[in-house]
Structure formats: C-alpha cells, structure tokens
C-alpha cells in the first residue's frame, strides 16, 4: 500500500515538473519575443513609438506600437505618414503629410481622423516614416516602461529566474552531503 502511495506521489511530482517546464518555457519565449519587438528593433534601425491618441485612426489606433525608419526629408512624399517632434517639450506625433514646402523646409500634416491641418513641421523635426505597427502592443510597452508596471515586470522577471533555477540549486545542495559521505566511507 505504501509503495503504491509513493509511486503515485512520484508520478504526481513528475507531472507537476513537466507542467512547470512547459509553463516556464512559454513564459521565457513570451519575454524574449517582447524584448525583440520592443528593443531588438533598434538593432535593425527602427525606432519604436506608442500611439497615444486616435488622430490617425483607422491606420494607427490608440495603443498601437509603430516601428519608424529614419529617412531624409527628400524621401517623404505627400500622402506619407511621418513621425516627427511636435514641440519644444519633445512630444512626438505621427500624422500624414498633406503638403511639402521645400522653400521654407516645412511639412504640413494632418491626422487622418482630424479636420484641421497641424502647425508646420520643420524638416529637422522629422524622425522618419512608420514601416509597420503591432496593434495594442503599445499598452504593454507603456505598462513595462513606467511605474508601477516597471516594478511589477522586474519582480515577475526575478521570480521567474528564481523559480527556474531554484529547483536545480536545491537538488544540488541535497546531493552534496551524500557525495561527501560516500567519499569519507571510501577512506
């Protein structure tokens, strides 16, 4: 009877270990993918911005994450969406170019959902042209870049690392005394 109970407990531990391995692997994959989408894009020349308003709906909605490639002002054409520094507070916006004045080096832009043309944007304020976007990932980016989400993310990451490596560390500590006993018995 005791043997069956121990065998059942052993199978349960093995099942839980397999489940934990699958869950921890999925969590690590999700973290790596988020890191690539949020930070790895810089390695290939993209800057990432979060869409904060619905002024460019339906192309870019609030909460979307856009990936912007730097271009020169000469590459921009009327009809292109551009990302630019809006004002002295370094607010960044993405709106569509409706007119280009090469003589004064200004773009005139308007949000797709707006009725009014924006103030002129100087060529030197151009950041680039959005290449693609990921819907709603901007909410995740905003959450992990600002408190309290930053602290929660760091805590979850630390807990995940501890949870992944702690079982191996404990197992190693338990097996060390047995190895020391075997060595002392051989002497």
Secondary structure as UniProt FT lines:
FT   HELIX           2..38
FT   HELIX           40..44
FT   STRAND          46..50
FT   TURN            55..59
FT   TURN            62..63
FT   STRAND          65..69
FT   HELIX           73..75
FT   TURN            78..79
FT   STRAND          81..85
FT   TURN            88..89
FT   STRAND          92..101
FT   TURN            102..105
FT   STRAND          106..110
FT   TURN            112..113
FT   STRAND          121..122
FT   HELIX           123..125
FT   STRAND          126..134
FT   TURN            135..136
FT   HELIX           137..145
FT   TURN            147..148
FT   HELIX           149..186
//
